[in-house]
């Protein structure tokens, strides 16, 4: 396996953009955080065949966002990613990722760094693929006014 820490957004994009765009909605945070700067950490792990299997970006002070390409679990790659990040002194104080990947990462990170992670939030991503046919309504948009305050919670 090969661990890569990218120096520029162009280098990162050349290796990883196609993988991220395949699941564009899921990876909107990763895609939106590609960029250059001192507070950016852009990483990947490629398997022995050169295929990217883990992609991660952190814009400090925010969490590191981690994605396993094609959403395929790969504990061997997670272990390698985590061990190498710790060895290289890459600071990872909190992460945002899929639940089973988060558990796996936290376990390895604890093993290699002696630190522990605590789950503080559980977020869910919902994707609307189809909207029911709705009849056109009579009405219009307007700014809510003081007289609408009673109805706002119900709207």
ABEGO torsion letter per residue (X at the ends): XBBBBBABAAAAAAAAAAAAAABAAAAAAAAAABEBEAABBBBBBBBAAGBBABBBBBBOABBBBBBBBGGBBBAAAAAAAAAAAAAAGBBBABBBBBAAAAAAAAAAAAAAAGBBBBBABBBBBBBBABBBBBBBBBEBBBBBBAAAAAAAAAX
